[in-house]
């Protein structure tokens, strides 16, 4: 599929931490919606659609560098850009 015909969907993996290699400010600025196990989540730190997991903050705990501790939850993940309106194309593992 060429770039021109590709659906406008978020990447397979994305993180909100600027230190991560999967961080992309331009994509995050658009707003990415995440549905994990059928529930829309707004506390996701990082996700991977193909591997089927999300990372969420583990309470208020911090590591020794002052970064929030996260836990990895496994299950089906779907992602979409929130700036595309009511029925945006959704990225999911088929």
PyMOL Python script that loads the backbone (N, CA, C, O; Angstrom):
from pymol import cmd

cmd.read_pdbstr("""\
ATOM      1  N   UNK A   1       0.851  -1.173   0.000  1.00  0.00           N
ATOM      2  CA  UNK A   1       0.000   0.000   0.000  1.00  0.00           C
ATOM      3  C   UNK A   1       0.899   1.239   0.000  1.00  0.00           C
ATOM      4  O   UNK A   1       1.843   1.320   0.786  1.00  0.00           O
ATOM      5  N   UNK A   2       0.613   2.185  -0.863  1.00  0.00           N
ATOM      6  CA  UNK A   2       1.445   3.380  -0.936  1.00  0.00           C
ATOM      7  C   UNK A   2       1.100   4.346   0.187  1.00  0.00           C
ATOM      8  O   UNK A   2       0.052   4.228   0.823  1.00  0.00           O
ATOM      9  N   UNK A   3       1.989   5.299   0.423  1.00  0.00           N
ATOM     10  CA  UNK A   3       1.793   6.294   1.480  1.00  0.00           C
ATOM     11  C   UNK A   3       0.530   7.107   1.235  1.00  0.00           C
ATOM     12  O   UNK A   3      -0.162   7.469   2.187  1.00  0.00           O
ATOM     13  N   UNK A   4       0.211   7.405  -0.046  1.00  0.00           N
ATOM     14  CA  UNK A   4      -0.954   8.233  -0.364  1.00  0.00           C
ATOM     15  C   UNK A   4      -2.268   7.523  -0.050  1.00  0.00           C
ATOM     16  O   UNK A   4      -3.251   8.168   0.317  1.00  0.00           O
ATOM     17  N   UNK A   5      -2.289   6.195  -0.192  1.00  0.00           N
ATOM     18  CA  UNK A   5      -3.521   5.440   0.032  1.00  0.00           C
ATOM     19  C   UNK A   5      -3.611   4.846   1.434  1.00  0.00           C
ATOM     20  O   UNK A   5      -4.622   4.238   1.787  1.00  0.00           O
ATOM     21  N   UNK A   6      -2.567   5.016   2.230  1.00  0.00           N
ATOM     22  CA  UNK A   6      -2.546   4.431   3.574  1.00  0.00           C
ATOM     23  C   UNK A   6      -3.569   5.133   4.461  1.00  0.00           C
ATOM     24  O   UNK A   6      -3.692   6.356   4.411  1.00  0.00           O
ATOM     25  N   UNK A   7      -4.304   4.372   5.272  1.00  0.00           N
ATOM     26  CA  UNK A   7      -5.232   5.019   6.201  1.00  0.00           C
ATOM     27  C   UNK A   7      -4.457   5.829   7.239  1.00  0.00           C
ATOM     28  O   UNK A   7      -3.321   5.500   7.582  1.00  0.00           O
ATOM     29  N   UNK A   8      -5.079   6.870   7.722  1.00  0.00           N
ATOM     30  CA  UNK A   8      -4.446   7.754   8.700  1.00  0.00           C
ATOM     31  C   UNK A   8      -4.617   7.159  10.099  1.00  0.00           C
ATOM     32  O   UNK A   8      -5.532   7.526  10.835  1.00  0.00           O
ATOM     33  N   UNK A   9      -3.713   6.226  10.453  1.00  0.00           N
ATOM     34  CA  UNK A   9      -3.789   5.550  11.746  1.00  0.00           C
ATOM     35  C   UNK A   9      -2.493   5.773  12.522  1.00  0.00           C
ATOM     36  O   UNK A   9      -1.442   6.003  11.924  1.00  0.00           O
ATOM     37  N   UNK A  10      -2.567   5.707  13.850  1.00  0.00           N
ATOM     38  CA  UNK A  10      -1.359   5.874  14.671  1.00  0.00           C
ATOM     39  C   UNK A  10      -0.373   4.726  14.463  1.00  0.00           C
ATOM     40  O   UNK A  10      -0.743   3.672  13.946  1.00  0.00           O
ATOM     41  N   UNK A  11       0.886   4.933  14.869  1.00  0.00           N
ATOM     42  CA  UNK A  11       1.891   3.876  14.714  1.00  0.00           C
ATOM     43  C   UNK A  11       1.601   2.680  15.610  1.00  0.00           C
ATOM     44  O   UNK A  11       0.807   2.764  16.547  1.00  0.00           O
ATOM     45  N   UNK A  12       2.259   1.564  15.306  1.00  0.00           N
ATOM     46  CA  UNK A  12       2.093   0.336  16.078  1.00  0.00           C
ATOM     47  C   UNK A  12       2.508   0.525  17.533  1.00  0.00           C
ATOM     48  O   UNK A  12       1.916  -0.065  18.436  1.00  0.00           O
ATOM     49  N   UNK A  13       3.533   1.353  17.756  1.00  0.00           N
ATOM     50  CA  UNK A  13       4.031   1.562  19.115  1.00  0.00           C
ATOM     51  C   UNK A  13       4.311   3.044  19.321  1.00  0.00           C
ATOM     52  O   UNK A  13       4.896   3.697  18.457  1.00  0.00           O
ATOM     53  N   UNK A  14       3.887   3.577  20.477  1.00  0.00           N
ATOM     54  CA  UNK A  14       4.065   4.993  20.767  1.00  0.00           C
ATOM     55  C   UNK A  14       4.185   5.182  22.268  1.00  0.00           C
ATOM     56  O   UNK A  14       3.518   4.493  23.040  1.00  0.00           O
ATOM     57  N   UNK A  15       5.041   6.119  22.687  1.00  0.00           N
ATOM     58  CA  UNK A  15       5.253   6.405  24.108  1.00  0.00           C
ATOM     59  C   UNK A  15       5.140   7.909  24.348  1.00  0.00           C
ATOM     60  O   UNK A  15       5.432   8.705  23.455  1.00  0.00           O
ATOM     61  N   UNK A  16       4.719   8.301  25.553  1.00  0.00           N
ATOM     62  CA  UNK A  16       4.619   9.717  25.884  1.00  0.00           C
ATOM     63  C   UNK A  16       5.883  10.246  26.551  1.00  0.00           C
ATOM     64  O   UNK A  16       6.029  11.458  26.708  1.00  0.00           O
ATOM     65  N   UNK A  17       6.797   9.365  26.947  1.00  0.00           N
ATOM     66  CA  UNK A  17       8.038   9.778  27.603  1.00  0.00           C
ATOM     67  C   UNK A  17       9.057  10.215  26.554  1.00  0.00           C
ATOM     68  O   UNK A  17       9.435   9.417  25.697  1.00  0.00           O
ATOM     69  N   UNK A  18       9.513  11.486  26.610  1.00  0.00           N
ATOM     70  CA  UNK A  18      10.479  11.963  25.610  1.00  0.00           C
ATOM     71  C   UNK A  18      11.792  11.183  25.593  1.00  0.00           C
ATOM     72  O   UNK A  18      12.513  11.243  24.597  1.00  0.00           O
ATOM     73  N   UNK A  19      12.122  10.464  26.640  1.00  0.00           N
ATOM     74  CA  UNK A  19      13.343   9.661  26.683  1.00  0.00           C
ATOM     75  C   UNK A  19      13.229   8.355  25.901  1.00  0.00           C
ATOM     76  O   UNK A  19      14.238   7.710  25.617  1.00  0.00           O
ATOM     77  N   UNK A  20      12.021   7.969  25.559  1.00  0.00           N
ATOM     78  CA  UNK A  20      11.797   6.705  24.855  1.00  0.00           C
ATOM     79  C   UNK A  20      12.121   6.847  23.374  1.00  0.00           C
ATOM     80  O   UNK A  20      11.923   7.913  22.791  1.00  0.00           O
ATOM     81  N   UNK A  21      12.620   5.769  22.765  1.00  0.00           N
ATOM     82  CA  UNK A  21      12.871   5.766  21.326  1.00  0.00           C
ATOM     83  C   UNK A  21      11.569   5.748  20.533  1.00  0.00           C
ATOM     84  O   UNK A  21      11.581   5.993  19.327  1.00  0.00           O
ATOM     85  N   UNK A  22      10.441   5.460  21.194  1.00  0.00           N
ATOM     86  CA  UNK A  22       9.137   5.392  20.539  1.00  0.00           C
ATOM     87  C   UNK A  22       8.326   6.673  20.740  1.00  0.00           C
ATOM     88  O   UNK A  22       7.132   6.699  20.442  1.00  0.00           O
ATOM     89  N   UNK A  23       8.951   7.716  21.235  1.00  0.00           N
ATOM     90  CA  UNK A  23       8.311   9.014  21.434  1.00  0.00           C
ATOM     91  C   UNK A  23       8.248   9.753  20.097  1.00  0.00           C
ATOM     92  O   UNK A  23       9.231   9.788  19.357  1.00  0.00           O
ATOM     93  N   UNK A  24       7.084  10.346  19.788  1.00  0.00           N
ATOM     94  CA  UNK A  24       6.928  11.163  18.583  1.00  0.00           C
ATOM     95  C   UNK A  24       5.970  12.304  18.920  1.00  0.00           C
ATOM     96  O   UNK A  24       4.756  12.109  18.977  1.00  0.00           O
ATOM     97  N   UNK A  25       6.522  13.490  19.142  1.00  0.00           N
ATOM     98  CA  UNK A  25       5.733  14.641  19.581  1.00  0.00           C
ATOM     99  C   UNK A  25       4.657  15.027  18.568  1.00  0.00           C
ATOM    100  O   UNK A  25       3.549  15.399  18.953  1.00  0.00           O
ATOM    101  N   UNK A  26       4.975  14.941  17.280  1.00  0.00           N
ATOM    102  CA  UNK A  26       4.001  15.325  16.258  1.00  0.00           C
ATOM    103  C   UNK A  26       2.760  14.436  16.296  1.00  0.00           C
ATOM    104  O   UNK A  26       1.637  14.925  16.179  1.00  0.00           O
ATOM    105  N   UNK A  27       2.965  13.150  16.457  1.00  0.00           N
ATOM    106  CA  UNK A  27       1.826  12.227  16.509  1.00  0.00           C
ATOM    107  C   UNK A  27       1.030  12.402  17.807  1.00  0.00           C
ATOM    108  O   UNK A  27      -0.199  12.332  17.798  1.00  0.00           O
ATOM    109  N   UNK A  28       1.725  12.628  18.912  1.00  0.00           N
ATOM    110  CA  UNK A  28       1.047  12.824  20.195  1.00  0.00           C
ATOM    111  C   UNK A  28       0.248  14.121  20.215  1.00  0.00           C
ATOM    112  O   UNK A  28      -0.802  14.194  20.854  1.00  0.00           O
ATOM    113  N   UNK A  29       0.733  15.133  19.529  1.00  0.00           N
ATOM    114  CA  UNK A  29       0.055  16.428  19.503  1.00  0.00           C
ATOM    115  C   UNK A  29      -1.321  16.318  18.852  1.00  0.00           C
ATOM    116  O   UNK A  29      -2.220  17.095  19.172  1.00  0.00           O
ATOM    117  N   UNK A  30      -1.488  15.374  17.954  1.00  0.00           N
ATOM    118  CA  UNK A  30      -2.778  15.164  17.297  1.00  0.00           C
ATOM    119  C   UNK A  30      -3.805  14.569  18.256  1.00  0.00           C
ATOM    120  O   UNK A  30      -5.010  14.714  18.046  1.00  0.00           O
ATOM    121  N   UNK A  31      -3.337  13.907  19.299  1.00  0.00           N
ATOM    122  CA  UNK A  31      -4.223  13.225  20.232  1.00  0.00           C
ATOM    123  C   UNK A  31      -4.453  11.800  19.781  1.00  0.00           C
ATOM    124  O   UNK A  31      -4.991  11.569  18.698  1.00  0.00           O
ATOM    125  N   UNK A  32      -4.054  10.849  20.592  1.00  0.00           N
ATOM    126  CA  UNK A  32      -4.215   9.436  20.262  1.00  0.00           C
ATOM    127  C   UNK A  32      -5.151   8.818  21.286  1.00  0.00           C
ATOM    128  O   UNK A  32      -4.884   8.860  22.487  1.00  0.00           O
ATOM    129  N   UNK A  33      -6.248   8.245  20.810  1.00  0.00           N
ATOM    130  CA  UNK A  33      -7.173   7.530  21.681  1.00  0.00           C
ATOM    131  C   UNK A  33      -6.751   6.075  21.779  1.00  0.00           C
ATOM    132  O   UNK A  33      -6.302   5.483  20.798  1.00  0.00           O
ATOM    133  N   UNK A  34      -6.896   5.499  22.968  1.00  0.00           N
ATOM    134  CA  UNK A  34      -6.515   4.105  23.203  1.00  0.00           C
ATOM    135  C   UNK A  34      -7.692   3.354  23.808  1.00  0.00           C
ATOM    136  O   UNK A  34      -8.300   3.801  24.780  1.00  0.00           O
ATOM    137  N   UNK A  35      -8.001   2.203  23.217  1.00  0.00           N
ATOM    138  CA  UNK A  35      -8.993   1.293  23.794  1.00  0.00           C
ATOM    139  C   UNK A  35      -8.239   0.027  24.151  1.00  0.00           C
ATOM    140  O   UNK A  35      -7.634  -0.609  23.288  1.00  0.00           O
ATOM    141  N   UNK A  36      -8.277  -0.345  25.447  1.00  0.00           N
ATOM    142  CA  UNK A  36      -7.590  -1.537  25.938  1.00  0.00           C
ATOM    143  C   UNK A  36      -8.628  -2.463  26.547  1.00  0.00           C
ATOM    144  O   UNK A  36      -9.348  -2.085  27.471  1.00  0.00           O
ATOM    145  N   UNK A  37      -8.697  -3.680  26.022  1.00  0.00           N
ATOM    146  CA  UNK A  37      -9.693  -4.678  26.442  1.00  0.00           C
ATOM    147  C   UNK A  37     -11.108  -4.106  26.382  1.00  0.00           C
ATOM    148  O   UNK A  37     -11.934  -4.369  27.256  1.00  0.00           O
ATOM    149  N   UNK A  38     -11.375  -3.319  25.334  1.00  0.00           N
ATOM    150  CA  UNK A  38     -12.712  -2.785  25.115  1.00  0.00           C
ATOM    151  C   UNK A  38     -13.049  -1.536  25.906  1.00  0.00           C
ATOM    152  O   UNK A  38     -14.163  -1.025  25.784  1.00  0.00           O
ATOM    153  N   UNK A  39     -12.128  -1.025  26.715  1.00  0.00           N
ATOM    154  CA  UNK A  39     -12.374   0.161  27.544  1.00  0.00           C
ATOM    155  C   UNK A  39     -11.443   1.283  27.097  1.00  0.00           C
ATOM    156  O   UNK A  39     -10.238   1.070  26.971  1.00  0.00           O
ATOM    157  N   UNK A  40     -11.985   2.471  26.858  1.00  0.00           N
ATOM    158  CA  UNK A  40     -11.167   3.622  26.484  1.00  0.00           C
ATOM    159  C   UNK A  40     -10.372   4.065  27.706  1.00  0.00           C
ATOM    160  O   UNK A  40     -10.935   4.312  28.772  1.00  0.00           O
ATOM    161  N   UNK A  41      -9.047   4.161  27.534  1.00  0.00           N
ATOM    162  CA  UNK A  41      -8.158   4.525  28.645  1.00  0.00           C
ATOM    163  C   UNK A  41      -7.495   5.858  28.338  1.00  0.00           C
ATOM    164  O   UNK A  41      -7.159   6.138  27.187  1.00  0.00           O
ATOM    165  N   UNK A  42      -7.305   6.685  29.368  1.00  0.00           N
ATOM    166  CA  UNK A  42      -6.619   7.959  29.182  1.00  0.00           C
ATOM    167  C   UNK A  42      -5.372   8.055  30.051  1.00  0.00           C
ATOM    168  O   UNK A  42      -4.814   9.141  30.203  1.00  0.00           O
ATOM    169  N   UNK A  43      -4.927   6.945  30.620  1.00  0.00           N
ATOM    170  CA  UNK A  43      -3.747   6.945  31.487  1.00  0.00           C
ATOM    171  C   UNK A  43      -2.624   6.059  30.947  1.00  0.00           C
ATOM    172  O   UNK A  43      -1.806   5.556  31.719  1.00  0.00           O
ATOM    173  N   UNK A  44      -2.579   5.866  29.635  1.00  0.00           N
ATOM    174  CA  UNK A  44      -1.590   4.996  29.012  1.00  0.00           C
ATOM    175  C   UNK A  44      -0.297   5.770  28.765  1.00  0.00           C
ATOM    176  O   UNK A  44      -0.310   6.832  28.142  1.00  0.00           O
ATOM    177  N   UNK A  45       0.819   5.232  29.259  1.00  0.00           N
ATOM    178  CA  UNK A  45       2.137   5.841  29.068  1.00  0.00           C
ATOM    179  C   UNK A  45       2.766   5.386  27.755  1.00  0.00           C
ATOM    180  O   UNK A  45       3.468   6.159  27.103  1.00  0.00           O
ATOM    181  N   UNK A  46       2.519   4.134  27.364  1.00  0.00           N
ATOM    182  CA  UNK A  46       3.082   3.566  26.141  1.00  0.00           C
ATOM    183  C   UNK A  46       2.191   2.402  25.732  1.00  0.00           C
ATOM    184  O   UNK A  46       1.573   1.753  26.576  1.00  0.00           O
ATOM    185  N   UNK A  47       2.131   2.143  24.425  1.00  0.00           N
ATOM    186  CA  UNK A  47       1.351   1.001  23.952  1.00  0.00           C
ATOM    187  C   UNK A  47       2.060   0.333  22.780  1.00  0.00           C
ATOM    188  O   UNK A  47       2.896   0.941  22.111  1.00  0.00           O
ATOM    189  N   UNK A  48       1.708  -0.931  22.544  1.00  0.00           N
ATOM    190  CA  UNK A  48       2.162  -1.665  21.376  1.00  0.00           C
ATOM    191  C   UNK A  48       0.995  -2.525  20.896  1.00  0.00           C
ATOM    192  O   UNK A  48       0.562  -3.442  21.594  1.00  0.00           O
ATOM    193  N   UNK A  49       0.496  -2.224  19.711  1.00  0.00           N
ATOM    194  CA  UNK A  49      -0.665  -2.934  19.180  1.00  0.00           C
ATOM    195  C   UNK A  49      -0.306  -4.362  18.790  1.00  0.00           C
ATOM    196  O   UNK A  49      -1.020  -5.296  19.154  1.00  0.00           O
ATOM    197  N   UNK A  50       0.796  -4.549  18.050  1.00  0.00           N
ATOM    198  CA  UNK A  50       1.147  -5.881  17.538  1.00  0.00           C
ATOM    199  C   UNK A  50       1.478  -6.868  18.653  1.00  0.00           C
ATOM    200  O   UNK A  50       1.196  -8.059  18.522  1.00  0.00           O
ATOM    201  N   UNK A  51       2.073  -6.389  19.749  1.00  0.00           N
ATOM    202  CA  UNK A  51       2.408  -7.277  20.862  1.00  0.00           C
ATOM    203  C   UNK A  51       1.284  -7.353  21.890  1.00  0.00           C
ATOM    204  O   UNK A  51       1.322  -8.213  22.770  1.00  0.00           O
ATOM    205  N   UNK A  52       0.286  -6.477  21.800  1.00  0.00           N
ATOM    206  CA  UNK A  52      -0.890  -6.535  22.666  1.00  0.00           C
ATOM    207  C   UNK A  52      -0.630  -6.152  24.109  1.00  0.00           C
ATOM    208  O   UNK A  52      -0.922  -6.934  25.014  1.00  0.00           O
ATOM    209  N   UNK A  53      -0.075  -4.943  24.349  1.00  0.00           N
ATOM    210  CA  UNK A  53       0.142  -4.490  25.724  1.00  0.00           C
ATOM    211  C   UNK A  53       0.109  -2.970  25.808  1.00  0.00           C
ATOM    212  O   UNK A  53       0.305  -2.263  24.820  1.00  0.00           O
ATOM    213  N   UNK A  54      -0.146  -2.496  27.024  1.00  0.00           N
ATOM    214  CA  UNK A  54      -0.044  -1.075  27.352  1.00  0.00           C
ATOM    215  C   UNK A  54       0.756  -0.951  28.643  1.00  0.00           C
ATOM    216  O   UNK A  54       0.802  -1.887  29.442  1.00  0.00           O
ATOM    217  N   UNK A  55       1.384   0.199  28.845  1.00  0.00           N
ATOM    218  CA  UNK A  55       2.052   0.520  30.114  1.00  0.00           C
ATOM    219  C   UNK A  55       1.281   1.652  30.757  1.00  0.00           C
ATOM    220  O   UNK A  55       0.991   2.666  30.122  1.00  0.00           O
ATOM    221  N   UNK A  56       0.952   1.468  32.027  1.00  0.00           N
ATOM    222  CA  UNK A  56       0.267   2.506  32.793  1.00  0.00           C
ATOM    223  C   UNK A  56       1.056   2.780  34.063  1.00  0.00           C
ATOM    224  O   UNK A  56       1.806   1.930  34.541  1.00  0.00           O
ATOM    225  N   UNK A  57       0.876   3.975  34.598  1.00  0.00           N
ATOM    226  CA  UNK A  57       1.589   4.359  35.810  1.00  0.00           C
ATOM    227  C   UNK A  57       1.103   3.524  36.988  1.00  0.00           C
ATOM    228  O   UNK A  57      -0.094   3.280  37.136  1.00  0.00           O
ATOM    229  N   UNK A  58       2.049   3.088  37.827  1.00  0.00           N
ATOM    230  CA  UNK A  58       1.742   2.261  39.001  1.00  0.00           C
ATOM    231  C   UNK A  58       1.588   3.171  40.223  1.00  0.00           C
ATOM    232  O   UNK A  58       2.520   3.337  41.010  1.00  0.00           O
ATOM    233  N   UNK A  59       0.417   3.745  40.365  1.00  0.00           N
ATOM    234  CA  UNK A  59       0.171   4.635  41.502  1.00  0.00           C
ATOM    235  C   UNK A  59       1.045   5.871  41.448  1.00  0.00           C
ATOM    236  O   UNK A  59       1.271   6.431  40.376  1.00  0.00           O
ATOM    237  N   UNK A  60       1.539   6.299  42.606  1.00  0.00           N
ATOM    238  CA  UNK A  60       2.393   7.484  42.674  1.00  0.00           C
ATOM    239  C   UNK A  60       3.863   7.137  42.851  1.00  0.00           C
ATOM    240  O   UNK A  60       4.689   8.016  43.100  1.00  0.00           O
ATOM    241  N   UNK A  61       4.187   5.865  42.724  1.00  0.00           N
ATOM    242  CA  UNK A  61       5.563   5.411  42.930  1.00  0.00           C
ATOM    243  C   UNK A  61       6.487   5.969  41.852  1.00  0.00           C
ATOM    244  O   UNK A  61       6.116   6.075  40.684  1.00  0.00           O
ATOM    245  N   UNK A  62       7.701   6.323  42.275  1.00  0.00           N
ATOM    246  CA  UNK A  62       8.716   6.857  41.361  1.00  0.00           C
ATOM    247  C   UNK A  62       9.980   6.009  41.455  1.00  0.00           C
ATOM    248  O   UNK A  62      10.262   5.422  42.499  1.00  0.00           O
ATOM    249  N   UNK A  63      10.740   5.947  40.364  1.00  0.00           N
ATOM    250  CA  UNK A  63      12.020   5.250  40.412  1.00  0.00           C
ATOM    251  C   UNK A  63      13.086   6.207  40.946  1.00  0.00           C
ATOM    252  O   UNK A  63      12.777   7.347  41.293  1.00  0.00           O
ATOM    253  N   UNK A  64      14.316   5.758  41.013  1.00  0.00           N
ATOM    254  CA  UNK A  64      15.373   6.572  41.615  1.00  0.00           C
ATOM    255  C   UNK A  64      15.743   7.796  40.777  1.00  0.00           C
ATOM    256  O   UNK A  64      16.425   8.698  41.264  1.00  0.00           O
ATOM    257  N   UNK A  65      15.295   7.829  39.522  1.00  0.00           N
ATOM    258  CA  UNK A  65      15.549   8.987  38.659  1.00  0.00           C
ATOM    259  C   UNK A  65      14.364   9.957  38.625  1.00  0.00           C
ATOM    260  O   UNK A  65      14.373  10.935  37.879  1.00  0.00           O
ATOM    261  N   UNK A  66      13.349   9.673  39.440  1.00  0.00           N
ATOM    262  CA  UNK A  66      12.186  10.551  39.506  1.00  0.00           C
ATOM    263  C   UNK A  66      11.136  10.294  38.438  1.00  0.00           C
ATOM    264  O   UNK A  66      10.198  11.077  38.293  1.00  0.00           O
ATOM    265  N   UNK A  67      11.282   9.206  37.686  1.00  0.00           N
ATOM    266  CA  UNK A  67      10.311   8.837  36.666  1.00  0.00           C
ATOM    267  C   UNK A  67       9.245   7.937  37.291  1.00  0.00           C
ATOM    268  O   UNK A  67       9.557   7.135  38.171  1.00  0.00           O
ATOM    269  N   UNK A  68       7.991   8.060  36.846  1.00  0.00           N
ATOM    270  CA  UNK A  68       6.941   7.197  37.399  1.00  0.00           C
ATOM    271  C   UNK A  68       7.190   5.730  37.063  1.00  0.00           C
ATOM    272  O   UNK A  68       7.607   5.402  35.952  1.00  0.00           O
ATOM    273  N   UNK A  69       6.933   4.852  38.028  1.00  0.00           N
ATOM    274  CA  UNK A  69       7.004   3.414  37.773  1.00  0.00           C
ATOM    275  C   UNK A  69       5.780   3.023  36.955  1.00  0.00           C
ATOM    276  O   UNK A  69       4.682   3.529  37.184  1.00  0.00           O
ATOM    277  N   UNK A  70       5.979   2.120  36.001  1.00  0.00           N
ATOM    278  CA  UNK A  70       4.866   1.668  35.169  1.00  0.00           C
ATOM    279  C   UNK A  70       4.729   0.165  35.254  1.00  0.00           C
ATOM    280  O   UNK A  70       5.682  -0.545  35.579  1.00  0.00           O
ATOM    281  N   UNK A  71       3.528  -0.314  34.957  1.00  0.00           N
ATOM    282  CA  UNK A  71       3.285  -1.750  34.862  1.00  0.00           C
ATOM    283  C   UNK A  71       2.768  -2.046  33.460  1.00  0.00           C
ATOM    284  O   UNK A  71       2.096  -1.222  32.838  1.00  0.00           O
ATOM    285  N   UNK A  72       3.093  -3.225  32.985  1.00  0.00           N
ATOM    286  CA  UNK A  72       2.687  -3.658  31.654  1.00  0.00           C
ATOM    287  C   UNK A  72       1.457  -4.541  31.786  1.00  0.00           C
ATOM    288  O   UNK A  72       1.461  -5.529  32.520  1.00  0.00           O
ATOM    289  N   UNK A  73       0.397  -4.171  31.060  1.00  0.00           N
ATOM    290  CA  UNK A  73      -0.837  -4.943  31.047  1.00  0.00           C
ATOM    291  C   UNK A  73      -1.015  -5.545  29.664  1.00  0.00           C
ATOM    292  O   UNK A  73      -0.869  -4.845  28.662  1.00  0.00           O
ATOM    293  N   UNK A  74      -1.327  -6.830  29.595  1.00  0.00           N
ATOM    294  CA  UNK A  74      -1.485  -7.526  28.324  1.00  0.00           C
ATOM    295  C   UNK A  74      -2.950  -7.658  27.945  1.00  0.00           C
ATOM    296  O   UNK A  74      -3.806  -7.912  28.794  1.00  0.00           O
ATOM    297  N   UNK A  75      -3.227  -7.482  26.662  1.00  0.00           N
ATOM    298  CA  UNK A  75      -4.582  -7.605  26.139  1.00  0.00           C
ATOM    299  C   UNK A  75      -4.700  -6.903  24.806  1.00  0.00           C
ATOM    300  O   UNK A  75      -3.737  -6.295  24.339  1.00  0.00           O
ATOM    301  N   UNK A  76      -5.879  -6.977  24.176  1.00  0.00           N
ATOM    302  CA  UNK A  76      -6.057  -6.332  22.873  1.00  0.00           C
ATOM    303  C   UNK A  76      -6.023  -4.807  22.995  1.00  0.00           C
ATOM    304  O   UNK A  76      -6.634  -4.227  23.892  1.00  0.00           O
ATOM    305  N   UNK A  77      -5.290  -4.167  22.064  1.00  0.00           N
ATOM    306  CA  UNK A  77      -5.114  -2.716  22.060  1.00  0.00           C
ATOM    307  C   UNK A  77      -5.583  -2.159  20.718  1.00  0.00           C
ATOM    308  O   UNK A  77      -5.278  -2.720  19.666  1.00  0.00           O
ATOM    309  N   UNK A  78      -6.325  -1.055  20.762  1.00  0.00           N
ATOM    310  CA  UNK A  78      -6.741  -0.338  19.563  1.00  0.00           C
ATOM    311  C   UNK A  78      -6.346   1.119  19.739  1.00  0.00           C
ATOM    312  O   UNK A  78      -6.402   1.644  20.851  1.00  0.00           O
ATOM    313  N   UNK A  79      -5.943   1.789  18.644  1.00  0.00           N
ATOM    314  CA  UNK A  79      -5.534   3.190  18.709  1.00  0.00           C
ATOM    315  C   UNK A  79      -6.096   3.962  17.516  1.00  0.00           C
ATOM    316  O   UNK A  79      -6.272   3.404  16.434  1.00  0.00           O
ATOM    317  N   UNK A  80      -6.376   5.245  17.722  1.00  0.00           N
ATOM    318  CA  UNK A  80      -6.869   6.115  16.655  1.00  0.00           C
ATOM    319  C   UNK A  80      -6.477   7.551  16.964  1.00  0.00           C
ATOM    320  O   UNK A  80      -6.193   7.899  18.110  1.00  0.00           O
ATOM    321  N   UNK A  81      -6.466   8.382  15.921  1.00  0.00           N
ATOM    322  CA  UNK A  81      -6.207   9.809  16.110  1.00  0.00           C
ATOM    323  C   UNK A  81      -7.521  10.496  16.472  1.00  0.00           C
ATOM    324  O   UNK A  81      -8.520  10.347  15.769  1.00  0.00           O
ATOM    325  N   UNK A  82      -7.514  11.238  17.557  1.00  0.00           N
ATOM    326  CA  UNK A  82      -8.726  11.897  18.025  1.00  0.00           C
ATOM    327  C   UNK A  82      -9.105  13.111  17.191  1.00  0.00           C
ATOM    328  O   UNK A  82     -10.246  13.569  17.262  1.00  0.00           O
ATOM    329  N   UNK A  83      -8.177  13.643  16.402  1.00  0.00           N
ATOM    330  CA  UNK A  83      -8.482  14.823  15.598  1.00  0.00           C
ATOM    331  C   UNK A  83      -9.215  14.489  14.295  1.00  0.00           C
ATOM    332  O   UNK A  83      -9.462  15.383  13.486  1.00  0.00           O
ATOM    333  N   UNK A  84      -9.565  13.217  14.081  1.00  0.00           N
ATOM    334  CA  UNK A  84     -10.244  12.818  12.848  1.00  0.00           C
ATOM    335  C   UNK A  84     -11.758  12.729  12.991  1.00  0.00           C
ATOM    336  O   UNK A  84     -12.430  12.286  12.059  1.00  0.00           O
ATOM    337  N   UNK A  85     -12.310  13.132  14.116  1.00  0.00           N
ATOM    338  CA  UNK A  85     -13.761  13.174  14.267  1.00  0.00           C
ATOM    339  C   UNK A  85     -14.373  11.915  14.858  1.00  0.00           C
ATOM    340  O   UNK A  85     -13.725  11.167  15.590  1.00  0.00           O
ATOM    341  N   UNK A  86     -15.634  11.703  14.519  1.00  0.00           N
ATOM    342  CA  UNK A  86     -16.446  10.649  15.147  1.00  0.00           C
ATOM    343  C   UNK A  86     -16.040   9.220  14.784  1.00  0.00           C
ATOM    344  O   UNK A  86     -15.977   8.369  15.671  1.00  0.00           O
ATOM    345  N   UNK A  87     -15.764   8.930  13.522  1.00  0.00           N
ATOM    346  CA  UNK A  87     -15.464   7.564  13.077  1.00  0.00           C
ATOM    347  C   UNK A  87     -14.084   7.489  12.420  1.00  0.00           C
ATOM    348  O   UNK A  87     -13.990   7.260  11.214  1.00  0.00           O
ATOM    349  N   UNK A  88     -13.011   7.680  13.197  1.00  0.00           N
ATOM    350  CA  UNK A  88     -11.680   7.630  12.602  1.00  0.00           C
ATOM    351  C   UNK A  88     -11.254   6.186  12.310  1.00  0.00           C
ATOM    352  O   UNK A  88     -11.780   5.254  12.918  1.00  0.00           O
ATOM    353  N   UNK A  89     -10.309   5.995  11.386  1.00  0.00           N
ATOM    354  CA  UNK A  89      -9.760   4.643  11.179  1.00  0.00           C
ATOM    355  C   UNK A  89      -9.020   4.197  12.440  1.00  0.00           C
ATOM    356  O   UNK A  89      -8.289   4.978  13.049  1.00  0.00           O
ATOM    357  N   UNK A  90      -9.216   2.942  12.821  1.00  0.00           N
ATOM    358  CA  UNK A  90      -8.649   2.407  14.058  1.00  0.00           C
ATOM    359  C   UNK A  90      -7.557   1.412  13.726  1.00  0.00           C
ATOM    360  O   UNK A  90      -7.738   0.537  12.879  1.00  0.00           O
ATOM    361  N   UNK A  91      -6.405   1.550  14.404  1.00  0.00           N
ATOM    362  CA  UNK A  91      -5.306   0.586  14.278  1.00  0.00           C
ATOM    363  C   UNK A  91      -5.526  -0.507  15.306  1.00  0.00           C
ATOM    364  O   UNK A  91      -5.646  -0.242  16.502  1.00  0.00           O
ATOM    365  N   UNK A  92      -5.575  -1.743  14.822  1.00  0.00           N
ATOM    366  CA  UNK A  92      -5.744  -2.892  15.724  1.00  0.00           C
ATOM    367  C   UNK A  92      -5.063  -4.097  15.129  1.00  0.00           C
ATOM    368  O   UNK A  92      -4.804  -4.148  13.926  1.00  0.00           O
ATOM    369  N   UNK A  93      -4.775  -5.057  15.961  1.00  0.00           N
ATOM    370  CA  UNK A  93      -4.159  -6.309  15.501  1.00  0.00           C
ATOM    371  C   UNK A  93      -5.271  -7.217  14.996  1.00  0.00           C
ATOM    372  O   UNK A  93      -6.227  -7.507  15.716  1.00  0.00           O
ATOM    373  N   UNK A  94      -5.134  -7.663  13.752  1.00  0.00           N
ATOM    374  CA  UNK A  94      -6.171  -8.536  13.176  1.00  0.00           C
ATOM    375  C   UNK A  94      -5.757  -9.965  13.168  1.00  0.00           C
ATOM    376  O   UNK A  94      -6.514 -10.825  12.718  1.00  0.00           O
TER     377      UNK A  94
END
""", "prot")
cmd.dss("prot")
cmd.show_as("cartoon", "prot")
cmd.util.cbc("prot")
cmd.orient("prot")
